[in-house]
């Protein structure tokens, strides 16, 4: 019996060695899995239209496009390319039937929102049948998709039956796959941290159903926390998703070259430029929401001794007087030092952003306001609007006089 067992192990090892050699001559198959989908939104941000399933799909589509453009020797398959629900077993079946060389599942992390707990960073998960307590939150959340399948609890039972001698070859292959999973996870973590500039939360292990069902190196990537506002903004932006997709693409290209000897071009990632563009876009969006004719008061800190804004306008069609404070070629962020503690409004004229203070139909009142802030803005001046459009000040003053 012992001799038979040793012979079986020897044959199994030889088959594994042969399969590695053959892999160098065949097309390298990668299955990209966008986590969640359809009625399973995954983690949800604020507003609720920010959904994990959409982030995952957008990143996977970008990774796939990069692989298809740059790596003709890689065959790319997707578990889903649209917003549909795919069972965990269905995702694994796609990879198993294709005899894939690598399975990459993309997810977005989340915890219960709390001002005192806002984690940031990326994680790469490989399969382990034993879960550390620190990884239990992720395991529960990612396996929770089982609730959307009628027979999920029975289908994905995590019981670990005793293996018979006939399972020796499978166990050896599974061991090899787990080692290779860790290898790819390290590559992915390295790219996401050092190339994409994300915080390193480590290569972890957990008993994740979608990894347990696949028969090849398989890794689940958590690309950031949708429950943390800064990372939510990053992942909801096209720039942020492009950065993450390039990092994942680079990891796959590096892993493929290790196993086939065939090199592929890696993508350069300027994550600092991407982050700057995201911040500028946010500032511009905030400014545009304040533009005339639907001007809204910016939510900025107000000095205790700052003059108060006048009461709401009674006559919507009367000329509206304001004090113009400053002009900028770019949108200024809320709370900018240039506002000197005043609540401002903004309108856009040509390519310039012009900031105003005060809003009243009484010309005498606006002159008083201008005088109150003269020490802070000595060069400020009065302007006028009517029905949301800027008008000549003299015309507005004449109309005001007629209505007195």
Residue, then its C-alpha position, 0 to 999 in steps of 0.5 A: x500500500x505504501x509503495x502504491x501511494x509513493x508511486x501514485x505521488x510520483x506519477x502525479x508529480x510527473x504529470x504536474x511537471x509535464x503540464x507546466x512544460x505544455x503551458x509554455x506552448x499554449x495560449x495563456x488563458x485568464x478569466x476576469x471576474x467582476x464581483x457581484x452584479x444584477x440584483x446583488x449590488x455588493x457594497x453601497x456608497x453615498x449616494x446609494x447610486x455608488x455601487x460596488x458592482x459597477x466599480x468592479x465591472x468598470x475595472x475588469x472591462x479596462x483590464x480586459x481591454x489592456x490585455x486584448x490590446x497588448x497581449x495577443x498571446x493571452x485569451x481573455x474570458x469574463x464571468x460577466x461583461x454586463x450588469x447581470x447576476x452570476x452565481x459563484x458556481x457559474x463563475x468558477x465553471x467558466x474558468x474550469x471549463x476553459x482550463x484557465x491559467x489564472x482566475x482574477x476576481x475584482x471586488x471593492x471593500x467596505x466596513x460599517x461607516x464610522x467617523x472614527x474608522x475609515x480604513x484605506x488600502x488594497x488587499x489580495x486574497x488567496x484561498x485558505x480553509x482556515x480563516x484568521x479572525x482579522x479576515x473574518x469580516x471580508x470572508x463573511x461579506x464576500x461569501x454573503x452572495x450565497x444568500x442570493x442563490x436558493x440552494x447556496x448553503x448546501x451547494x457551497x458547503x465548507x465541510x472538508x471531507x477526508x481525502x481518499x488515495x484517489x484524491x492525492x493528485x487533486x491535492x497536489x494540484x491544489x497545493x501547487x495552485x495555492x502556491x501560485x495564487x500566493x505568487x500572483x497575489x504578491x505581484x498584484x499587491x506590489x503593483x497596486x501599492x508601488x505602481x498605483x500608490x495605494x496603501x498596502x493592507x497585505x496579502x491575506x488568506x480566507x475561505x472564499x467560495x469563489x476561490x474554493x470552487x476554481x481549479x487553477x491559481x485564483x486570487x480575489x483583489x480588494x481595490x479599496x474601500x467604498x465606505x471611506x469617502x476619499x477612496x470612494x471618490x477615487x474608485x468612482x472616477x474614471x481616472x482612479x479606475x484606470x490606475x487600478x486597471x493598469x496595476x492589475x494588468x501589469x500583475x497579470x502580464x508579469x505573472x504570464x511572463x514567469x510561466x511562458x517566458x513571453x514578455x508583454x509591455x507594462x503600463x506606466x502609471x502616474x497615480x499622482x497626476x490621476x489623483x490631482x485630476x480627480x481633485x480638480x474635477x471635484x472642485x470644478x464640479x462643486x463650482x459648477x453647482x454654484x453657477x448662475x442662474x441657479x446660484x447656491x451659497x457655498x458651504x464655507x466657514x464664516x468668521x464670527x464678525x463676518x457680515x451676514x447675507x441679506x434676506x431672500x429676495x421677494x421679487x424674483x424679477x427685480x434686479x439683483x445686486x451683488x459685490x464682486x470680490x475676486x476672479x480666478x481662471x480656475x475654480x477655487x475650493x470651498x473655504x479658499x483663503x481668498x474668500x477671507x472667511x466670507x460666504x461666496x457665490x460664483x458665476x462663470x463668464x467666458x473662461x473665468x470664475x467670478x466670486x461675489x458676496x451679498x445678494x439683494x434687490x436694494x441698491x442702498x443695501x448692497x452699498x452698505x455691504x460693500x462698505x462693511x467688507x471694504x477693509x478685506x476687499x478694497x477693490x471690490x465693486x457692485x454688479x447686477x443680475x436680472x433673471x439670472x443674467x448679468x446686466x449693466x449696473x446703470x440699467x439695474x439702478x434705474x429700474x430699482x429707482x423706478x420701483x421705489 
